Amino acid sequence: MNFDLSEEQNLLIQTTRSFVKNELLQHEELLERTNNLPKELYEEIKKKSYEVGLYACNMPKEHGE
């Protein structure tokens, strides 16, 4: 039995790591300190995650974009 990850799975891992490093980690201290993100920042992160295909990536396409 082959347990290697597919090319698609490896791409998802790479994309997620890059997104976390470049878009999320810089806001970690603010979130830890306030337990909140400003609405504008939340919307910006949401938009960027949608653009790279990570927003609601566990939801089947037939249930919406």
C-alpha positions in Angstrom: 0.0 0.0 0.0 1.3 3.4 -1.0 1.0 6.1 1.7 2.8 8.8 -0.2 1.0 12.1 -0.6 -0.3 13.0 -4.0 0.9 16.1 -5.9 -2.3 17.9 -5.0 -1.9 17.1 -1.3 1.7 18.3 -1.3 0.6 21.5 -3.1 -2.1 22.1 -0.5 0.5 21.7 2.3 2.9 24.1 0.6 0.2 26.7 0.0 -1.0 26.5 3.5 2.4 26.8 5.0 3.2 29.8 2.8 -0.1 31.5 3.7 0.4 31.0 7.4 3.9 32.3 7.3 3.2 35.3 5.1 -0.3 36.3 6.1 -1.1 35.0 9.6 1.9 34.9 11.8 2.4 38.6 11.7 -0.9 39.0 13.5 -0.4 36.3 16.1 0.6 38.7 18.9 -2.4 41.0 18.4 -4.8 38.1 18.5 -3.2 36.6 21.6 -3.2 40.0 23.3 -6.8 41.0 22.4 -8.4 37.7 21.5 -9.8 39.6 18.6 -9.0 40.9 15.1 -10.2 44.2 13.8 -13.0 43.6 11.3 -10.9 45.2 8.4 -8.0 42.8 9.1 -10.4 39.8 9.3 -11.9 40.7 6.0 -8.5 41.2 4.4 -7.3 37.8 5.6 -10.6 36.2 4.5 -10.2 37.7 1.0 -6.6 36.5 0.7 -7.5 33.0 1.9 -10.3 32.9 -0.7 -7.9 34.0 -3.4 -5.4 31.2 -2.7 -8.2 28.6 -2.3 -7.9 28.0 1.4 -11.1 29.6 2.6 -13.6 26.9 3.4 -11.5 24.4 1.4 -13.2 21.6 3.2 -16.6 22.5 1.7 -17.6 20.7 -1.4 -17.9 23.0 -4.5 -21.6 22.0 -5.0 -22.4 23.8 -1.7 -21.1 27.2 -3.0 -17.9 28.9 -4.0 
